[in-house]
Amino acid sequence: MKRREFLAAGIAGTAGIKAAAASIDKNEKSKRQYFELRQYHVINRSKVGEVGDFLREVGIPAMNRIGIQPVGVFTPMYGASSSTLYVLLVHRFLDSVEQASERLLADEEFRKSEFVNATLGEPGYVRMESSLMVAFKDMPKLEVPEKKSRIFELRIYESHSVKAGKKKIEMFNEGGEIAIFRKTGLQPVFFGETLIGPKMPNLTYMLVFDDMTMRDKRWRTFGSDPEWKKLRANPAYKDTVSNITDIILRPTRYSQI
């Protein structure tokens, strides 16, 4: 079977990451987590299971041992290819991102696994895309939902310029959109500003619901809320989003989120 080709948009190196994060105040930065969102693209759905087996048995325990936790693993229900596995890593510090590969390869169980030592002829996956985000100041840490039976909504808001992207982030923070989310029953898991990754500038956030019925009901409540209507009408936030990607995800049994 001819392999599909994907854009490899991984982390661009220590210098680039630190330059992108330089605008964040040092004291504030220490309180805000970093989120690494990976997409593992595989040849077919059976390979998704193989990647998942590695993550469950070897990858996640090794990442937890070096302080990367929680680790969320999700499969798409709507809005993305079924041959893609979404993995969300939570880092406490930027150095954790920088040193992750080296520290994982120093872990004997990780280093010796068949998945890590896959051959060119039988790769574990075709390509892995990665985005690095920093948490919003008004929601500096990821919130793990208590319920296990749930679905997640991943939304990516692209902007036509850096200025527009910053204004949309301001709308969530100072503008109070996060607070309106919570008031109307939209339960956020995280909000992140993308520092490195594709389709920039953008922000990404995740919500959690019991099911699609609840999801639709909560969005209707949000859409009719008077505070949201007032905020949406504010000319300061007009034309800040140029494209929205909306993906519904289901967590795997071993997902820590």
C-alpha positions in Angstrom: 0.0 0.0 0.0 1.3 3.4 -0.9 1.9 5.5 2.2 0.2 8.8 2.5 2.4 11.8 3.0 1.8 14.2 5.8 3.2 17.6 6.9 5.7 16.9 9.7 5.2 19.9 11.9 7.1 19.0 15.1 8.7 21.1 17.7 11.3 23.3 16.0 14.1 23.3 18.6 15.0 24.9 21.8 15.9 28.3 20.4 12.6 28.7 18.5 10.5 27.5 21.4 12.1 29.9 23.9 11.9 32.8 21.5 8.2 32.1 21.0 7.6 32.0 24.8 9.7 35.1 25.6 6.8 37.4 25.8 5.3 35.6 28.8 6.2 37.1 32.2 8.6 34.9 34.1 6.5 34.7 37.3 3.3 34.2 35.4 5.0 31.5 33.2 5.9 29.4 36.2 2.2 29.0 37.0 1.0 28.2 33.5 1.3 24.7 32.0 2.4 23.8 28.5 0.3 21.5 26.3 1.8 19.4 23.6 -0.9 18.1 21.2 0.3 15.2 19.0 -1.4 13.6 16.0 -0.2 10.1 15.1 -1.1 9.4 11.5 -1.1 5.7 10.7 -1.7 3.5 7.6 -5.0 2.1 8.8 -7.2 1.7 11.9 -5.5 -1.5 13.0 -2.3 0.5 13.4 -4.1 2.9 15.7 -4.4 -0.1 18.1 -0.7 -0.8 17.9 0.2 2.8 18.8 -2.4 2.7 21.6 -0.9 -0.5 23.0 2.5 1.1 23.1 1.2 4.2 24.8 -0.8 2.2 27.4 2.0 -0.3 28.2 5.2 1.7 27.8 4.8 5.2 26.6 2.5 6.8 29.2 4.2 5.1 32.2 7.6 6.3 30.9 6.3 9.9 30.4 4.7 9.9 33.8 8.1 8.8 35.3 9.8 12.0 33.9 7.0 14.3 35.0 4.8 14.5 31.9 1.3 14.0 33.3 -1.6 13.6 32.8 -1.5 12.2 29.3 -4.7 12.1 27.3 -5.3 9.7 24.3 -8.3 10.1 22.1 -9.8 8.7 18.9 -11.9 10.9 16.6 -15.7 10.5 16.4 -16.3 13.4 14.0 -14.2 15.9 12.2 -11.0 14.0 11.7 -9.6 10.8 10.1 -10.2 7.5 12.0 -6.6 6.6 11.3 -5.3 9.4 13.5 -4.7 9.1 17.2 -4.7 12.3 19.3 -2.3 12.5 22.3 -2.2 15.4 24.7 0.8 15.8 27.0 0.8 18.2 29.9 4.2 19.7 30.8 4.8 21.8 34.0 7.8 23.6 32.5 9.2 24.5 29.1 12.3 22.5 29.9 10.2 19.4 30.1 9.4 19.8 26.4 13.0 20.5 25.5 14.4 17.4 27.4 11.5 14.9 26.8 13.0 12.9 23.9 16.5 12.6 25.6 15.0 11.6 28.9 12.6 9.1 27.4 15.4 7.4 25.5 17.4 7.2 28.7 14.5 5.1 30.1 15.4 1.5 29.6 11.8 0.1 29.2 11.0 2.9 26.7 14.3 2.6 24.8 14.1 -1.2 24.3 10.4 -1.4 23.3 9.6 -2.8 19.8 7.6 0.3 18.9 10.6 2.6 19.5 12.8 0.3 17.6 10.5 -0.2 14.6 12.1 -0.7 11.3 11.8 1.4 8.1 9.8 -1.4 6.5 7.4 -1.7 9.4 7.1 1.7 11.0 4.9 2.3 14.0 3.2 5.3 12.3 3.5 7.3 9.1 4.1 10.7 10.7 3.6 12.5 13.9 2.4 16.2 13.9 2.9 18.2 17.1 1.8 21.6 18.4 3.1 23.3 21.5 0.8 25.6 23.5 0.9 27.6 26.7 -2.1 27.8 28.9 -4.2 30.9 29.1 -3.6 33.1 32.1 -7.2 32.8 33.2 -7.1 29.0 33.1 -3.4 28.3 33.8 -3.8 24.5 34.3 -5.6 21.7 32.7 -8.6 20.4 34.5 -9.1 16.7 34.4 -12.9 15.7 34.3 -14.1 13.5 37.1 -16.5 11.4 35.0 -15.1 8.6 32.9 -17.9 8.2 30.4 -17.7 11.3 28.3 -16.8 12.9 25.0 -14.5 15.8 24.2 -14.7 18.6 21.8 -11.4 20.0 20.4 -11.7 23.5 18.8 -9.0 25.3 17.0 -9.5 29.0 16.2 -7.2 30.4 13.5 -6.7 34.2 13.1 -5.6 36.2 10.1 -2.8 38.0 12.0 -0.9 37.8 15.3 -2.8 40.9 16.5 -6.2 39.4 15.8 -5.2 36.2 17.5 -4.1 38.1 20.6 -7.4 39.9 20.7 -9.3 36.6 20.6 -7.3 35.4 23.5 -8.0 38.6 25.3 -11.7 38.0 24.7 -11.5 34.7 26.5 -9.5 36.2 29.4 -10.2 39.8 30.2 -13.4 39.8 28.1 -14.9 37.1 30.3 -15.7 34.4 27.7 -14.2 31.7 29.8 -16.4 32.8 32.7 -19.5 32.7 30.4 -18.5 29.2 29.3 -18.6 28.0 32.9 -21.8 29.9 33.7 -23.7 28.3 30.8 -22.5 24.8 31.5 -19.6 24.5 29.0 -16.9 22.7 31.0 -13.4 23.5 29.7 -10.5 21.1 30.0 -7.8 23.5 28.8 -7.2 26.7 26.8 -3.9 27.1 25.0 -2.2 29.6 22.8 -0.2 27.8 20.1 3.5 28.8 20.2 4.8 26.3 17.7 2.7 24.3 15.2 0.7 24.4 12.0 -2.0 26.9 11.0 -0.6 29.7 13.1 -1.6 32.0 14.7 -4.2 30.0 16.5 -5.6 29.1 19.9 -6.9 25.6 20.9 -9.3 24.6 23.6 -11.0 21.5 24.7 -14.5 20.9 26.3 -16.0 17.8 27.9 -19.6 16.6 27.8 -21.5 13.5 28.9 -22.7 12.9 25.3 -23.7 14.7 22.1 -27.1 15.6 23.4 -25.6 17.5 26.3 -23.1 19.1 24.0 -25.8 20.5 21.7 -27.9 21.7 24.7 -25.0 23.5 26.4 -24.0 25.3 23.2 -27.5 26.5 22.7 -27.6 27.8 26.2 -24.3 29.6 25.6 -25.4 31.1 22.3 -28.5 32.6 23.9 -26.8 34.0 26.9 -27.1 37.8 27.2 -23.6 38.3 28.4 -22.2 36.4 25.4 -24.4 38.4 23.0 -23.0 41.6 24.5 -19.4 40.4 24.4 -19.8 39.1 20.8 -21.2 42.5 19.7 -18.1 44.4 21.1 -16.4 45.9 18.1 -13.0 45.4 19.8 -13.3 41.7 19.1 -14.7 41.8 15.6 -13.1 39.7 12.9 -10.6 38.0 15.2 -11.2 34.4 14.0 -10.8 33.4 10.3 -11.4 29.7 10.6 -12.6 27.1 13.1 -11.7 23.4 13.2 -14.1 21.4 15.3 -13.3 17.8 16.3 -15.3 15.4 18.5 -13.1 12.9 20.4 -13.6 9.9 22.5 -11.0 9.0 25.2 -9.4 5.6 25.2 -9.8 3.4 28.2 -6.3 4.1 29.3 -6.4 7.9 28.8 -5.5 9.9 31.9 -7.8 12.7 30.8 
